Amino acid sequence: MEDKVTIVALHDKPDLIEDCIKLLNDEWPRSKTARMRSIENSNRNLPISLLLLKNIPKIKDEVVGHAKISRLPLEPEKCLIESVIVNPTNRGKGFGRLLMTECEKLAAQFGFSSVILSTHDKKEFYQKLGYEFCQPVYQYGAPPSVESHLVEQSQNNKASEPISEITPYYESDFKTKATLPQPPPLPQLTSTLSTKKVYMKKYLK
Ligand SMILES: CC(C)(COP(=O)(O)OP(=O)(O)OC[C@H]1O[C@@H](n2cnc3c(N)ncnc32)[C@H](O)[C@@H]1OP(=O)(O)O)[C@@H](O)C(=O)NCCC(=O)NCCS
C-alpha cells in the first residue's frame, strides 16, 4: 500500500459529509436525506462513522472508505459494524482490512468484548479477518426473518447494505402493508446461498 492514508471520524470532518454520502450511495442507492440521517449523528460517544482518507498533497483528501460503529442496546458488551465500504478503484489494496482493524481497535477502546456485523456476499472477506458465523443480533428487537425479508427485496438483486439502517420492524411493517403497493415478484436468484444474509462475530483481545 503506497498511498498515504488516514482514518478520521466523520464528525471531525463535516466538510466531507457530501463525499461520504456519495461513496455510500454509489454502492447502496438511497435518498440523500435518508443517507444523511444515517451518518449525521456520528459523535465521539457512538455511533461513529469512520472515514478512510487518501491524502493527496494540496488537494482535498479523497474519501476512499467508510465504516460505522454503533452500540447494540440489547447487547451492551457487543457493538455493530456496518456500511463497510472501499470505493471501487481502491479495492484489493488492503484498505478494507485496514478500516476493519481500526474499527476493532476503537471498539476495544470503548470496552466492547466483541464485534458483530451482517453480510450477504462478503463472508470470505470477513472470514479472512477472523470473523466467524454467529446468531443474529436484534438491533431493534425485530425477528431476523422480518429484516431478512426486507433485505432480500433489494433493487437489482444487488446485495443490500447490512441490517441496521433498515427501518425498524414496526414501521416497515406498517408501510409495506398499509401504504406501499406490493412490489412485483423478484426474479429467481441464481445463487441464493451465497447472497443469504448471515451474521458474523469477532472477539476482541
Ligand atoms: C468488502 C470490501 C470492503 C473489501 O475491501 P478491500 O479493500 O477490497 O479488501 P482488502 O484489500 O483489504 O482485502 C483483505 C483480504 O480480504 C480478501 N477479500 C477482499 N474482498 C474479498 C471478497 N469479496 N471475497 C473474498 N476475499 C476477499 C482479499 O483478497 C484480502 O486477502 P489477503 O489478505 O489474503 O490478501 C470492498 O470490496 C467493498 O467495499 N465492497 C463493496 C461494499 C460491500 O459489499 N461492503 C461489505 C458490506 S457487508
The ligand as an SDF file (V2000), in Angstrom:
LIG
                    3D

 48 50  0  0  0  0  0  0  0  0999 V2000
  -15.6700   -5.7110    1.0210 C   0  0  0  0  0  0  0  0  0  0  0  0
  -14.6650   -4.5810    0.7850 C   0  0  0  0  0  0  0  0  0  0  0  0
  -14.8410   -3.5270    1.8860 C   0  0  0  0  0  0  0  0  0  0  0  0
  -13.2610   -5.1590    0.8610 C   0  0  0  0  0  0  0  0  0  0  0  0
  -12.3320   -4.1090    0.7770 O   0  0  0  0  0  0  0  0  0  0  0  0
  -10.9050   -4.2890    0.0820 P   0  0  0  0  0  0  0  0  0  0  0  0
  -10.1270   -3.0540    0.3450 O   0  0  0  0  0  0  0  0  0  0  0  0
  -11.0810   -4.6890   -1.3180 O   0  0  0  0  0  0  0  0  0  0  0  0
  -10.3260   -5.5160    0.8940 O   0  0  0  0  0  0  0  0  0  0  0  0
   -8.7960   -5.8140    1.2080 P   0  0  0  0  0  0  0  0  0  0  0  0
   -7.9690   -5.4770    0.0100 O   0  0  0  0  0  0  0  0  0  0  0  0
   -8.3990   -5.1690    2.4770 O   0  0  0  0  0  0  0  0  0  0  0  0
   -8.8190   -7.3960    1.3930 O   0  0  0  0  0  0  0  0  0  0  0  0
   -8.4170   -8.0450    2.5950 C   0  0  0  0  0  0  0  0  0  0  0  0
   -8.4050   -9.5330    2.3240 C   0  0  0  0  0  0  0  0  0  0  0  0
   -9.7200   -9.9700    2.0180 O   0  0  0  0  0  0  0  0  0  0  0  0
   -9.7710  -10.5470    0.7260 C   0  0  0  0  0  0  0  0  0  0  0  0
  -11.0120  -10.1430    0.0870 N   0  0  0  0  0  0  0  0  0  0  0  0
  -11.4390   -8.8920   -0.1520 C   0  0  0  0  0  0  0  0  0  0  0  0
  -12.6450   -8.9160   -0.7420 N   0  0  0  0  0  0  0  0  0  0  0  0
  -12.9660  -10.2200   -0.8640 C   0  0  0  0  0  0  0  0  0  0  0  0
  -14.0790  -10.9050   -1.4180 C   0  0  0  0  0  0  0  0  0  0  0  0
  -15.1310  -10.2260   -1.9290 N   0  0  0  0  0  0  0  0  0  0  0  0
  -14.0880  -12.2540   -1.3610 N   0  0  0  0  0  0  0  0  0  0  0  0
  -13.0540  -12.9370   -0.8350 C   0  0  0  0  0  0  0  0  0  0  0  0
  -11.9500  -12.3420   -0.3050 N   0  0  0  0  0  0  0  0  0  0  0  0
  -11.9180  -11.0050   -0.3340 C   0  0  0  0  0  0  0  0  0  0  0  0
   -8.5590  -10.0060   -0.0060 C   0  0  0  0  0  0  0  0  0  0  0  0
   -8.1320  -10.8820   -1.0200 O   0  0  0  0  0  0  0  0  0  0  0  0
   -7.5560   -9.8950    1.1200 C   0  0  0  0  0  0  0  0  0  0  0  0
   -6.9950  -11.1570    1.3660 O   0  0  0  0  0  0  0  0  0  0  0  0
   -5.4290  -11.3270    1.7180 P   0  0  0  0  0  0  0  0  0  0  0  0
   -5.2040  -10.5170    2.9730 O   0  0  0  0  0  0  0  0  0  0  0  0
   -5.2560  -12.7840    1.9090 O   0  0  0  0  0  0  0  0  0  0  0  0
   -4.6910  -10.7630    0.5680 O   0  0  0  0  0  0  0  0  0  0  0  0
  -14.8560   -3.9560   -0.6130 C   0  0  0  0  0  0  0  0  0  0  0  0
  -14.8050   -4.9670   -1.5650 O   0  0  0  0  0  0  0  0  0  0  0  0
  -16.1580   -3.2010   -0.7840 C   0  0  0  0  0  0  0  0  0  0  0  0
  -16.2560   -2.0400   -0.4310 O   0  0  0  0  0  0  0  0  0  0  0  0
  -17.1860   -3.8440   -1.3700 N   0  0  0  0  0  0  0  0  0  0  0  0
  -18.4740   -3.1900   -1.6410 C   0  0  0  0  0  0  0  0  0  0  0  0
  -19.2370   -2.8570   -0.3920 C   0  0  0  0  0  0  0  0  0  0  0  0
  -19.5330   -4.0790    0.4360 C   0  0  0  0  0  0  0  0  0  0  0  0
  -20.0360   -5.0790   -0.0500 O   0  0  0  0  0  0  0  0  0  0  0  0
  -19.2130   -3.9860    1.7300 N   0  0  0  0  0  0  0  0  0  0  0  0
  -19.4290   -5.0530    2.6680 C   0  0  0  0  0  0  0  0  0  0  0  0
  -20.7800   -4.9410    3.2810 C   0  0  0  0  0  0  0  0  0  0  0  0
  -21.0690   -6.3160    4.3810 S   0  0  0  0  0  0  0  0  0  0  0  0
  1  2  1  0
  2  3  1  0
  2  4  1  0
  2 36  1  0
  4  5  1  0
  5  6  1  0
  6  7  2  0
  6  8  1  0
  6  9  1  0
  9 10  1  0
 10 11  2  0
 10 12  1  0
 10 13  1  0
 13 14  1  0
 14 15  1  0
 15 16  1  0
 15 30  1  0
 16 17  1  0
 17 18  1  0
 17 28  1  0
 18 19  1  0
 18 27  1  0
 19 20  2  0
 20 21  1  0
 21 22  1  0
 21 27  2  0
 22 23  1  0
 22 24  2  0
 24 25  1  0
 25 26  2  0
 26 27  1  0
 28 29  1  0
 28 30  1  0
 30 31  1  0
 31 32  1  0
 32 33  2  0
 32 34  1  0
 32 35  1  0
 36 37  1  0
 36 38  1  0
 38 39  2  0
 38 40  1  0
 40 41  1  0
 41 42  1  0
 42 43  1  0
 43 44  2  0
 43 45  1  0
 45 46  1  0
 46 47  1  0
 47 48  1  0
M  END
$$$$
